[in-house]
Amino acid sequence: MRVVEYLAEDALTPKTRKELAEALDISPDAAWRTLWNLREAGWVEEAGGGYRIAPRIVVIADSFRRALADTIKKYSSGGSEE
């Protein structure tokens, strides 16, 4: 999660594995493994010689926002949808 949070700080600017490893104080191997797993899951993408957050993150965030809005609407309208 630290990797995702770091990349999200400047979501459109690709970061290299070296930048990531140095910023998070992890080994280059750990940075590579993490980025590989996140890329396979569709959470990051390679771009401009580095890695950045992929659009998949936006899809996940939008899904959460819709679920939250539906829950708020449900409970603010009296709590019953019978």
HTML snippet that shows the backbone in 3Dmol.js (N, CA, C, O; Angstrom):
<script src="https://3Dmol.org/build/3Dmol-min.js"></script>
<div id="view" style="width:600px;height:400px;position:relative"></div>
<script>
const pdb = `
ATOM      1  N   MET A   1       0.821  -1.195   0.000  1.00  0.00           N
ATOM      2  CA  MET A   1       0.000   0.000   0.000  1.00  0.00           C
ATOM      3  C   MET A   1       0.863   1.255   0.000  1.00  0.00           C
ATOM      4  O   MET A   1       0.477   2.273  -0.575  1.00  0.00           O
ATOM      5  N   ARG A   2       2.016   1.191   0.634  1.00  0.00           N
ATOM      6  CA  ARG A   2       2.905   2.360   0.635  1.00  0.00           C
ATOM      7  C   ARG A   2       3.304   2.744  -0.787  1.00  0.00           C
ATOM      8  O   ARG A   2       3.433   3.926  -1.104  1.00  0.00           O
ATOM      9  N   VAL A   3       3.496   1.749  -1.631  1.00  0.00           N
ATOM     10  CA  VAL A   3       3.874   2.013  -3.021  1.00  0.00           C
ATOM     11  C   VAL A   3       2.727   2.722  -3.741  1.00  0.00           C
ATOM     12  O   VAL A   3       2.951   3.713  -4.436  1.00  0.00           O
ATOM     13  N   VAL A   4       1.519   2.228  -3.583  1.00  0.00           N
ATOM     14  CA  VAL A   4       0.365   2.851  -4.223  1.00  0.00           C
ATOM     15  C   VAL A   4       0.197   4.278  -3.712  1.00  0.00           C
ATOM     16  O   VAL A   4      -0.026   5.195  -4.503  1.00  0.00           O
ATOM     17  N   GLU A   5       0.299   4.475  -2.408  1.00  0.00           N
ATOM     18  CA  GLU A   5       0.160   5.813  -1.838  1.00  0.00           C
ATOM     19  C   GLU A   5       1.246   6.752  -2.361  1.00  0.00           C
ATOM     20  O   GLU A   5       0.968   7.913  -2.660  1.00  0.00           O
ATOM     21  N   TYR A   6       2.470   6.262  -2.471  1.00  0.00           N
ATOM     22  CA  TYR A   6       3.564   7.086  -2.982  1.00  0.00           C
ATOM     23  C   TYR A   6       3.300   7.483  -4.431  1.00  0.00           C
ATOM     24  O   TYR A   6       3.449   8.651  -4.792  1.00  0.00           O
ATOM     25  N   LEU A   7       2.913   6.527  -5.254  1.00  0.00           N
ATOM     26  CA  LEU A   7       2.642   6.831  -6.661  1.00  0.00           C
ATOM     27  C   LEU A   7       1.448   7.768  -6.803  1.00  0.00           C
ATOM     28  O   LEU A   7       1.405   8.575  -7.731  1.00  0.00           O
ATOM     29  N   ALA A   8       0.491   7.673  -5.905  1.00  0.00           N
ATOM     30  CA  ALA A   8      -0.706   8.508  -5.971  1.00  0.00           C
ATOM     31  C   ALA A   8      -0.431   9.965  -5.604  1.00  0.00           C
ATOM     32  O   ALA A   8      -1.206  10.849  -5.970  1.00  0.00           O
ATOM     33  N   GLU A   9       0.658  10.225  -4.891  1.00  0.00           N
ATOM     34  CA  GLU A   9       0.988  11.598  -4.506  1.00  0.00           C
ATOM     35  C   GLU A   9       1.148  12.500  -5.725  1.00  0.00           C
ATOM     36  O   GLU A   9       0.802  13.680  -5.673  1.00  0.00           O
ATOM     37  N   ASP A  10       1.660  11.964  -6.799  1.00  0.00           N
ATOM     38  CA  ASP A  10       1.825  12.684  -8.059  1.00  0.00           C
ATOM     39  C   ASP A  10       1.466  11.696  -9.166  1.00  0.00           C
ATOM     40  O   ASP A  10       2.327  11.223  -9.908  1.00  0.00           O
ATOM     41  N   ALA A  11       0.181  11.401  -9.253  1.00  0.00           N
ATOM     42  CA  ALA A  11      -0.320  10.257 -10.015  1.00  0.00           C
ATOM     43  C   ALA A  11       0.055  10.243 -11.491  1.00  0.00           C
ATOM     44  O   ALA A  11       0.150   9.164 -12.076  1.00  0.00           O
ATOM     45  N   LEU A  12       0.268  11.370 -12.102  1.00  0.00           N
ATOM     46  CA  LEU A  12       0.545  11.390 -13.534  1.00  0.00           C
ATOM     47  C   LEU A  12       2.033  11.375 -13.871  1.00  0.00           C
ATOM     48  O   LEU A  12       2.404  11.259 -15.039  1.00  0.00           O
ATOM     49  N   THR A  13       2.878  11.489 -12.863  1.00  0.00           N
ATOM     50  CA  THR A  13       4.322  11.503 -13.090  1.00  0.00           C
ATOM     51  C   THR A  13       4.908  10.133 -12.798  1.00  0.00           C
ATOM     52  O   THR A  13       4.902   9.685 -11.651  1.00  0.00           O
ATOM     53  N   PRO A  14       5.419   9.457 -13.837  1.00  0.00           N
ATOM     54  CA  PRO A  14       6.020   8.132 -13.614  1.00  0.00           C
ATOM     55  C   PRO A  14       7.235   8.204 -12.695  1.00  0.00           C
ATOM     56  O   PRO A  14       8.013   9.156 -12.741  1.00  0.00           O
ATOM     57  N   LYS A  15       7.378   7.191 -11.869  1.00  0.00           N
ATOM     58  CA  LYS A  15       8.534   7.068 -10.970  1.00  0.00           C
ATOM     59  C   LYS A  15       9.292   5.799 -11.340  1.00  0.00           C
ATOM     60  O   LYS A  15       8.685   4.778 -11.663  1.00  0.00           O
ATOM     61  N   THR A  16      10.607   5.865 -11.293  1.00  0.00           N
ATOM     62  CA  THR A  16      11.419   4.687 -11.580  1.00  0.00           C
ATOM     63  C   THR A  16      11.464   3.786 -10.349  1.00  0.00           C
ATOM     64  O   THR A  16      11.108   4.197  -9.245  1.00  0.00           O
ATOM     65  N   ARG A  17      11.909   2.550 -10.565  1.00  0.00           N
ATOM     66  CA  ARG A  17      12.069   1.631  -9.426  1.00  0.00           C
ATOM     67  C   ARG A  17      13.060   2.211  -8.433  1.00  0.00           C
ATOM     68  O   ARG A  17      12.868   2.092  -7.222  1.00  0.00           O
ATOM     69  N   LYS A  18      14.108   2.832  -8.928  1.00  0.00           N
ATOM     70  CA  LYS A  18      15.124   3.402  -8.041  1.00  0.00           C
ATOM     71  C   LYS A  18      14.524   4.523  -7.182  1.00  0.00           C
ATOM     72  O   LYS A  18      14.755   4.570  -5.974  1.00  0.00           O
ATOM     73  N   GLU A  19      13.764   5.413  -7.800  1.00  0.00           N
ATOM     74  CA  GLU A  19      13.120   6.498  -7.046  1.00  0.00           C
ATOM     75  C   GLU A  19      12.191   5.929  -5.974  1.00  0.00           C
ATOM     76  O   GLU A  19      12.171   6.394  -4.835  1.00  0.00           O
ATOM     77  N   LEU A  20      11.439   4.934  -6.360  1.00  0.00           N
ATOM     78  CA  LEU A  20      10.512   4.298  -5.440  1.00  0.00           C
ATOM     79  C   LEU A  20      11.249   3.659  -4.261  1.00  0.00           C
ATOM     80  O   LEU A  20      10.878   3.859  -3.104  1.00  0.00           O
ATOM     81  N   ALA A  21      12.285   2.897  -4.562  1.00  0.00           N
ATOM     82  CA  ALA A  21      13.059   2.221  -3.513  1.00  0.00           C
ATOM     83  C   ALA A  21      13.667   3.233  -2.541  1.00  0.00           C
ATOM     84  O   ALA A  21      13.617   3.047  -1.325  1.00  0.00           O
ATOM     85  N   GLU A  22      14.237   4.297  -3.089  1.00  0.00           N
ATOM     86  CA  GLU A  22      14.862   5.314  -2.229  1.00  0.00           C
ATOM     87  C   GLU A  22      13.825   6.052  -1.393  1.00  0.00           C
ATOM     88  O   GLU A  22      14.043   6.284  -0.204  1.00  0.00           O
ATOM     89  N   ALA A  23      12.707   6.422  -1.993  1.00  0.00           N
ATOM     90  CA  ALA A  23      11.686   7.193  -1.278  1.00  0.00           C
ATOM     91  C   ALA A  23      11.052   6.386  -0.150  1.00  0.00           C
ATOM     92  O   ALA A  23      10.703   6.938   0.894  1.00  0.00           O
ATOM     93  N   LEU A  24      10.904   5.079  -0.361  1.00  0.00           N
ATOM     94  CA  LEU A  24      10.227   4.241   0.634  1.00  0.00           C
ATOM     95  C   LEU A  24      11.190   3.422   1.484  1.00  0.00           C
ATOM     96  O   LEU A  24      10.773   2.646   2.344  1.00  0.00           O
ATOM     97  N   ASP A  25      12.478   3.605   1.231  1.00  0.00           N
ATOM     98  CA  ASP A  25      13.515   2.887   1.975  1.00  0.00           C
ATOM     99  C   ASP A  25      13.292   1.373   1.920  1.00  0.00           C
ATOM    100  O   ASP A  25      13.269   0.683   2.939  1.00  0.00           O
ATOM    101  N   ILE A  26      13.128   0.890   0.684  1.00  0.00           N
ATOM    102  CA  ILE A  26      13.015  -0.548   0.449  1.00  0.00           C
ATOM    103  C   ILE A  26      14.075  -0.945  -0.570  1.00  0.00           C
ATOM    104  O   ILE A  26      14.632  -0.089  -1.257  1.00  0.00           O
ATOM    105  N   SER A  27      14.348  -2.221  -0.666  1.00  0.00           N
ATOM    106  CA  SER A  27      15.359  -2.675  -1.610  1.00  0.00           C
ATOM    107  C   SER A  27      14.832  -2.550  -3.038  1.00  0.00           C
ATOM    108  O   SER A  27      13.623  -2.599  -3.263  1.00  0.00           O
ATOM    109  N   PRO A  28      15.739  -2.390  -3.999  1.00  0.00           N
ATOM    110  CA  PRO A  28      15.314  -2.358  -5.404  1.00  0.00           C
ATOM    111  C   PRO A  28      14.564  -3.630  -5.805  1.00  0.00           C
ATOM    112  O   PRO A  28      13.632  -3.577  -6.607  1.00  0.00           O
ATOM    113  N   ASP A  29      14.971  -4.770  -5.247  1.00  0.00           N
ATOM    114  CA  ASP A  29      14.271  -6.024  -5.545  1.00  0.00           C
ATOM    115  C   ASP A  29      12.836  -5.989  -5.017  1.00  0.00           C
ATOM    116  O   ASP A  29      11.911  -6.427  -5.701  1.00  0.00           O
ATOM    117  N   ALA A  30      12.651  -5.472  -3.808  1.00  0.00           N
ATOM    118  CA  ALA A  30      11.301  -5.366  -3.247  1.00  0.00           C
ATOM    119  C   ALA A  30      10.456  -4.405  -4.081  1.00  0.00           C
ATOM    120  O   ALA A  30       9.271  -4.648  -4.310  1.00  0.00           O
ATOM    121  N   ALA A  31      11.072  -3.315  -4.530  1.00  0.00           N
ATOM    122  CA  ALA A  31      10.355  -2.360  -5.383  1.00  0.00           C
ATOM    123  C   ALA A  31       9.934  -3.036  -6.682  1.00  0.00           C
ATOM    124  O   ALA A  31       8.800  -2.866  -7.129  1.00  0.00           O
ATOM    125  N   TRP A  32      10.835  -3.802  -7.290  1.00  0.00           N
ATOM    126  CA  TRP A  32      10.517  -4.486  -8.549  1.00  0.00           C
ATOM    127  C   TRP A  32       9.382  -5.486  -8.360  1.00  0.00           C
ATOM    128  O   TRP A  32       8.436  -5.509  -9.148  1.00  0.00           O
ATOM    129  N   ARG A  33       9.470  -6.315  -7.316  1.00  0.00           N
ATOM    130  CA  ARG A  33       8.429  -7.319  -7.070  1.00  0.00           C
ATOM    131  C   ARG A  33       7.070  -6.669  -6.832  1.00  0.00           C
ATOM    132  O   ARG A  33       6.047  -7.132  -7.337  1.00  0.00           O
ATOM    133  N   THR A  34       7.079  -5.599  -6.060  1.00  0.00           N
ATOM    134  CA  THR A  34       5.829  -4.909  -5.754  1.00  0.00           C
ATOM    135  C   THR A  34       5.224  -4.295  -7.014  1.00  0.00           C
ATOM    136  O   THR A  34       4.028  -4.434  -7.270  1.00  0.00           O
ATOM    137  N   LEU A  35       6.053  -3.620  -7.789  1.00  0.00           N
ATOM    138  CA  LEU A  35       5.559  -3.020  -9.029  1.00  0.00           C
ATOM    139  C   LEU A  35       5.061  -4.077 -10.007  1.00  0.00           C
ATOM    140  O   LEU A  35       4.057  -3.878 -10.690  1.00  0.00           O
ATOM    141  N   TRP A  36       5.768  -5.197 -10.069  1.00  0.00           N
ATOM    142  CA  TRP A  36       5.343  -6.273 -10.966  1.00  0.00           C
ATOM    143  C   TRP A  36       3.962  -6.779 -10.564  1.00  0.00           C
ATOM    144  O   TRP A  36       3.087  -6.946 -11.413  1.00  0.00           O
ATOM    145  N   ASN A  37       3.767  -7.023  -9.269  1.00  0.00           N
ATOM    146  CA  ASN A  37       2.471  -7.507  -8.778  1.00  0.00           C
ATOM    147  C   ASN A  37       1.364  -6.478  -9.014  1.00  0.00           C
ATOM    148  O   ASN A  37       0.259  -6.833  -9.424  1.00  0.00           O
ATOM    149  N   LEU A  38       1.661  -5.213  -8.758  1.00  0.00           N
ATOM    150  CA  LEU A  38       0.665  -4.170  -8.973  1.00  0.00           C
ATOM    151  C   LEU A  38       0.332  -4.022 -10.454  1.00  0.00           C
ATOM    152  O   LEU A  38      -0.822  -3.780 -10.809  1.00  0.00           O
ATOM    153  N   ARG A  39       1.329  -4.166 -11.314  1.00  0.00           N
ATOM    154  CA  ARG A  39       1.089  -4.097 -12.759  1.00  0.00           C
ATOM    155  C   ARG A  39       0.219  -5.269 -13.206  1.00  0.00           C
ATOM    156  O   ARG A  39      -0.704  -5.093 -14.002  1.00  0.00           O
ATOM    157  N   GLU A  40       0.512  -6.455 -12.698  1.00  0.00           N
ATOM    158  CA  GLU A  40      -0.288  -7.628 -13.049  1.00  0.00           C
ATOM    159  C   GLU A  40      -1.744  -7.467 -12.615  1.00  0.00           C
ATOM    160  O   GLU A  40      -2.651  -7.955 -13.289  1.00  0.00           O
ATOM    161  N   ALA A  41      -1.968  -6.788 -11.499  1.00  0.00           N
ATOM    162  CA  ALA A  41      -3.315  -6.560 -10.986  1.00  0.00           C
ATOM    163  C   ALA A  41      -4.010  -5.392 -11.687  1.00  0.00           C
ATOM    164  O   ALA A  41      -5.207  -5.178 -11.498  1.00  0.00           O
ATOM    165  N   GLY A  42      -3.262  -4.637 -12.494  1.00  0.00           N
ATOM    166  CA  GLY A  42      -3.834  -3.502 -13.201  1.00  0.00           C
ATOM    167  C   GLY A  42      -3.862  -2.214 -12.399  1.00  0.00           C
ATOM    168  O   GLY A  42      -4.537  -1.257 -12.781  1.00  0.00           O
ATOM    169  N   TRP A  43      -3.131  -2.181 -11.283  1.00  0.00           N
ATOM    170  CA  TRP A  43      -3.129  -0.995 -10.432  1.00  0.00           C
ATOM    171  C   TRP A  43      -2.063   0.020 -10.830  1.00  0.00           C
ATOM    172  O   TRP A  43      -2.222   1.206 -10.543  1.00  0.00           O
ATOM    173  N   VAL A  44      -0.992  -0.403 -11.478  1.00  0.00           N
ATOM    174  CA  VAL A  44       0.022   0.521 -11.997  1.00  0.00           C
ATOM    175  C   VAL A  44       0.294   0.159 -13.452  1.00  0.00           C
ATOM    176  O   VAL A  44       0.002  -0.947 -13.906  1.00  0.00           O
ATOM    177  N   GLU A  45       0.863   1.131 -14.168  1.00  0.00           N
ATOM    178  CA  GLU A  45       1.234   0.910 -15.554  1.00  0.00           C
ATOM    179  C   GLU A  45       2.613   1.503 -15.803  1.00  0.00           C
ATOM    180  O   GLU A  45       3.038   2.435 -15.122  1.00  0.00           O
ATOM    181  N   GLU A  46       3.302   0.945 -16.791  1.00  0.00           N
ATOM    182  CA  GLU A  46       4.595   1.490 -17.184  1.00  0.00           C
ATOM    183  C   GLU A  46       4.350   2.657 -18.132  1.00  0.00           C
ATOM    184  O   GLU A  46       3.527   2.578 -19.044  1.00  0.00           O
ATOM    185  N   ALA A  47       5.079   3.736 -17.896  1.00  0.00           N
ATOM    186  CA  ALA A  47       4.942   4.924 -18.741  1.00  0.00           C
ATOM    187  C   ALA A  47       6.161   5.810 -18.557  1.00  0.00           C
ATOM    188  O   ALA A  47       6.646   5.977 -17.438  1.00  0.00           O
ATOM    189  N   GLY A  48       6.646   6.364 -19.621  1.00  0.00           N
ATOM    190  CA  GLY A  48       7.725   7.346 -19.541  1.00  0.00           C
ATOM    191  C   GLY A  48       8.957   6.886 -18.801  1.00  0.00           C
ATOM    192  O   GLY A  48       9.590   7.680 -18.107  1.00  0.00           O
ATOM    193  N   GLY A  49       9.314   5.615 -18.933  1.00  0.00           N
ATOM    194  CA  GLY A  49      10.503   5.098 -18.267  1.00  0.00           C
ATOM    195  C   GLY A  49      10.313   4.784 -16.797  1.00  0.00           C
ATOM    196  O   GLY A  49      11.287   4.546 -16.083  1.00  0.00           O
ATOM    197  N   GLY A  50       9.077   4.782 -16.339  1.00  0.00           N
ATOM    198  CA  GLY A  50       8.807   4.483 -14.938  1.00  0.00           C
ATOM    199  C   GLY A  50       7.429   3.878 -14.775  1.00  0.00           C
ATOM    200  O   GLY A  50       6.882   3.280 -15.702  1.00  0.00           O
ATOM    201  N   TYR A  51       6.881   4.038 -13.600  1.00  0.00           N
ATOM    202  CA  TYR A  51       5.574   3.479 -13.269  1.00  0.00           C
ATOM    203  C   TYR A  51       4.694   4.569 -12.672  1.00  0.00           C
ATOM    204  O   TYR A  51       5.171   5.469 -11.982  1.00  0.00           O
ATOM    205  N   ARG A  52       3.405   4.466 -12.953  1.00  0.00           N
ATOM    206  CA  ARG A  52       2.436   5.400 -12.371  1.00  0.00           C
ATOM    207  C   ARG A  52       1.133   4.644 -12.107  1.00  0.00           C
ATOM    208  O   ARG A  52       0.938   3.523 -12.577  1.00  0.00           O
ATOM    209  N   ILE A  53       0.265   5.276 -11.358  1.00  0.00           N
ATOM    210  CA  ILE A  53      -1.037   4.703 -11.052  1.00  0.00           C
ATOM    211  C   ILE A  53      -1.793   4.491 -12.367  1.00  0.00           C
ATOM    212  O   ILE A  53      -1.780   5.347 -13.251  1.00  0.00           O
ATOM    213  N   ALA A  54      -2.446   3.343 -12.475  1.00  0.00           N
ATOM    214  CA  ALA A  54      -3.222   3.023 -13.673  1.00  0.00           C
ATOM    215  C   ALA A  54      -4.675   3.469 -13.493  1.00  0.00           C
ATOM    216  O   ALA A  54      -5.133   3.657 -12.365  1.00  0.00           O
ATOM    217  N   PRO A  55      -5.390   3.635 -14.589  1.00  0.00           N
ATOM    218  CA  PRO A  55      -6.797   4.035 -14.496  1.00  0.00           C
ATOM    219  C   PRO A  55      -7.663   3.077 -13.682  1.00  0.00           C
ATOM    220  O   PRO A  55      -8.729   3.476 -13.213  1.00  0.00           O
ATOM    221  N   ARG A  56      -7.245   1.848 -13.502  1.00  0.00           N
ATOM    222  CA  ARG A  56      -8.003   0.874 -12.705  1.00  0.00           C
ATOM    223  C   ARG A  56      -8.290   1.410 -11.305  1.00  0.00           C
ATOM    224  O   ARG A  56      -9.341   1.124 -10.730  1.00  0.00           O
ATOM    225  N   ILE A  57      -7.367   2.177 -10.766  1.00  0.00           N
ATOM    226  CA  ILE A  57      -7.558   2.761  -9.429  1.00  0.00           C
ATOM    227  C   ILE A  57      -8.778   3.684  -9.428  1.00  0.00           C
ATOM    228  O   ILE A  57      -9.530   3.710  -8.454  1.00  0.00           O
ATOM    229  N   VAL A  58      -8.979   4.432 -10.497  1.00  0.00           N
ATOM    230  CA  VAL A  58     -10.121   5.335 -10.594  1.00  0.00           C
ATOM    231  C   VAL A  58     -11.419   4.538 -10.610  1.00  0.00           C
ATOM    232  O   VAL A  58     -12.402   4.940  -9.987  1.00  0.00           O
ATOM    233  N   VAL A  59     -11.428   3.422 -11.310  1.00  0.00           N
ATOM    234  CA  VAL A  59     -12.611   2.560 -11.358  1.00  0.00           C
ATOM    235  C   VAL A  59     -12.957   2.061  -9.957  1.00  0.00           C
ATOM    236  O   VAL A  59     -14.123   2.052  -9.563  1.00  0.00           O
ATOM    237  N   ILE A  60     -11.944   1.652  -9.216  1.00  0.00           N
ATOM    238  CA  ILE A  60     -12.156   1.176  -7.844  1.00  0.00           C
ATOM    239  C   ILE A  60     -12.689   2.311  -6.966  1.00  0.00           C
ATOM    240  O   ILE A  60     -13.629   2.112  -6.196  1.00  0.00           O
ATOM    241  N   ALA A  61     -12.092   3.493  -7.081  1.00  0.00           N
ATOM    242  CA  ALA A  61     -12.532   4.637  -6.288  1.00  0.00           C
ATOM    243  C   ALA A  61     -13.964   5.035  -6.633  1.00  0.00           C
ATOM    244  O   ALA A  61     -14.748   5.355  -5.739  1.00  0.00           O
ATOM    245  N   ASP A  62     -14.311   5.018  -7.915  1.00  0.00           N
ATOM    246  CA  ASP A  62     -15.674   5.361  -8.323  1.00  0.00           C
ATOM    247  C   ASP A  62     -16.682   4.355  -7.778  1.00  0.00           C
ATOM    248  O   ASP A  62     -17.773   4.736  -7.355  1.00  0.00           O
ATOM    249  N   SER A  63     -16.329   3.093  -7.785  1.00  0.00           N
ATOM    250  CA  SER A  63     -17.204   2.056  -7.245  1.00  0.00           C
ATOM    251  C   SER A  63     -17.450   2.290  -5.752  1.00  0.00           C
ATOM    252  O   SER A  63     -18.575   2.156  -5.271  1.00  0.00           O
ATOM    253  N   PHE A  64     -16.397   2.635  -5.036  1.00  0.00           N
ATOM    254  CA  PHE A  64     -16.532   2.914  -3.608  1.00  0.00           C
ATOM    255  C   PHE A  64     -17.414   4.139  -3.376  1.00  0.00           C
ATOM    256  O   PHE A  64     -18.281   4.128  -2.501  1.00  0.00           O
ATOM    257  N   ARG A  65     -17.191   5.199  -4.166  1.00  0.00           N
ATOM    258  CA  ARG A  65     -17.996   6.419  -4.009  1.00  0.00           C
ATOM    259  C   ARG A  65     -19.483   6.140  -4.263  1.00  0.00           C
ATOM    260  O   ARG A  65     -20.342   6.646  -3.542  1.00  0.00           O
ATOM    261  N   ARG A  66     -19.782   5.335  -5.285  1.00  0.00           N
ATOM    262  CA  ARG A  66     -21.181   5.001  -5.571  1.00  0.00           C
ATOM    263  C   ARG A  66     -21.793   4.211  -4.413  1.00  0.00           C
ATOM    264  O   ARG A  66     -22.917   4.493  -3.998  1.00  0.00           O
ATOM    265  N   ALA A  67     -21.065   3.230  -3.894  1.00  0.00           N
ATOM    266  CA  ALA A  67     -21.573   2.427  -2.783  1.00  0.00           C
ATOM    267  C   ALA A  67     -21.803   3.300  -1.548  1.00  0.00           C
ATOM    268  O   ALA A  67     -22.808   3.154  -0.854  1.00  0.00           O
ATOM    269  N   LEU A  68     -20.878   4.192  -1.288  1.00  0.00           N
ATOM    270  CA  LEU A  68     -21.020   5.094  -0.143  1.00  0.00           C
ATOM    271  C   LEU A  68     -22.213   6.018  -0.325  1.00  0.00           C
ATOM    272  O   LEU A  68     -22.987   6.219   0.611  1.00  0.00           O
ATOM    273  N   ALA A  69     -22.371   6.581  -1.515  1.00  0.00           N
ATOM    274  CA  ALA A  69     -23.506   7.473  -1.782  1.00  0.00           C
ATOM    275  C   ALA A  69     -24.823   6.724  -1.633  1.00  0.00           C
ATOM    276  O   ALA A  69     -25.779   7.259  -1.071  1.00  0.00           O
ATOM    277  N   ASP A  70     -24.882   5.489  -2.132  1.00  0.00           N
ATOM    278  CA  ASP A  70     -26.095   4.680  -1.992  1.00  0.00           C
ATOM    279  C   ASP A  70     -26.415   4.411  -0.528  1.00  0.00           C
ATOM    280  O   ASP A  70     -27.577   4.458  -0.127  1.00  0.00           O
ATOM    281  N   THR A  71     -25.401   4.133   0.262  1.00  0.00           N
ATOM    282  CA  THR A  71     -25.604   3.867   1.689  1.00  0.00           C
ATOM    283  C   THR A  71     -26.095   5.123   2.403  1.00  0.00           C
ATOM    284  O   THR A  71     -27.018   5.060   3.216  1.00  0.00           O
ATOM    285  N   ILE A  72     -25.486   6.245   2.103  1.00  0.00           N
ATOM    286  CA  ILE A  72     -25.912   7.509   2.727  1.00  0.00           C
ATOM    287  C   ILE A  72     -27.351   7.818   2.338  1.00  0.00           C
ATOM    288  O   ILE A  72     -28.155   8.213   3.183  1.00  0.00           O
ATOM    289  N   LYS A  73     -27.674   7.640   1.070  1.00  0.00           N
ATOM    290  CA  LYS A  73     -29.037   7.911   0.601  1.00  0.00           C
ATOM    291  C   LYS A  73     -30.042   6.996   1.307  1.00  0.00           C
ATOM    292  O   LYS A  73     -31.112   7.432   1.732  1.00  0.00           O
ATOM    293  N   LYS A  74     -29.673   5.729   1.418  1.00  0.00           N
ATOM    294  CA  LYS A  74     -30.559   4.749   2.062  1.00  0.00           C
ATOM    295  C   LYS A  74     -30.861   5.139   3.514  1.00  0.00           C
ATOM    296  O   LYS A  74     -32.017   5.120   3.938  1.00  0.00           O
ATOM    297  N   TYR A  75     -29.836   5.486   4.258  1.00  0.00           N
ATOM    298  CA  TYR A  75     -30.015   5.763   5.682  1.00  0.00           C
ATOM    299  C   TYR A  75     -30.468   7.186   5.974  1.00  0.00           C
ATOM    300  O   TYR A  75     -30.975   7.457   7.062  1.00  0.00           O
ATOM    301  N   SER A  76     -30.298   8.091   5.029  1.00  0.00           N
ATOM    302  CA  SER A  76     -30.776   9.454   5.270  1.00  0.00           C
ATOM    303  C   SER A  76     -32.230   9.621   4.844  1.00  0.00           C
ATOM    304  O   SER A  76     -32.855  10.640   5.138  1.00  0.00           O
ATOM    305  N   SER A  77     -32.765   8.621   4.151  1.00  0.00           N
ATOM    306  CA  SER A  77     -34.169   8.708   3.723  1.00  0.00           C
ATOM    307  C   SER A  77     -35.085   7.899   4.637  1.00  0.00           C
ATOM    308  O   SER A  77     -36.170   7.489   4.225  1.00  0.00           O
ATOM    309  N   GLY A  78     -34.664   7.673   5.844  1.00  0.00           N
ATOM    310  CA  GLY A  78     -35.515   6.975   6.799  1.00  0.00           C
ATOM    311  C   GLY A  78     -35.064   5.564   7.100  1.00  0.00           C
ATOM    312  O   GLY A  78     -35.590   4.931   8.016  1.00  0.00           O
ATOM    313  N   GLY A  79     -34.094   5.052   6.345  1.00  0.00           N
ATOM    314  CA  GLY A  79     -33.527   3.759   6.650  1.00  0.00           C
ATOM    315  C   GLY A  79     -34.292   2.562   6.159  1.00  0.00           C
ATOM    316  O   GLY A  79     -33.867   1.427   6.376  1.00  0.00           O
ATOM    317  N   SER A  80     -35.418   2.787   5.498  1.00  0.00           N
ATOM    318  CA  SER A  80     -36.208   1.640   5.058  1.00  0.00           C
ATOM    319  C   SER A  80     -36.498   1.764   3.574  1.00  0.00           C
ATOM    320  O   SER A  80     -36.897   2.818   3.077  1.00  0.00           O
ATOM    321  N   GLU A  81     -36.284   0.656   2.883  1.00  0.00           N
ATOM    322  CA  GLU A  81     -36.587   0.625   1.457  1.00  0.00           C
ATOM    323  C   GLU A  81     -37.563  -0.500   1.168  1.00  0.00           C
ATOM    324  O   GLU A  81     -37.520  -1.100   0.094  1.00  0.00           O
ATOM    325  N   GLU A  82     -38.441  -0.790   2.114  1.00  0.00           N
ATOM    326  CA  GLU A  82     -39.400  -1.901   1.963  1.00  0.00           C
ATOM    327  C   GLU A  82     -40.563  -1.497   1.127  1.00  0.00           C
ATOM    328  O   GLU A  82     -41.466  -2.301   0.895  1.00  0.00           O
TER     329      GLU A  82
END
`;
const viewer = $3Dmol.createViewer("view");
viewer.addModel(pdb, "pdb");
viewer.setStyle({}, {cartoon: {color: "spectrum"}});
viewer.zoomTo();
viewer.render();
</script>
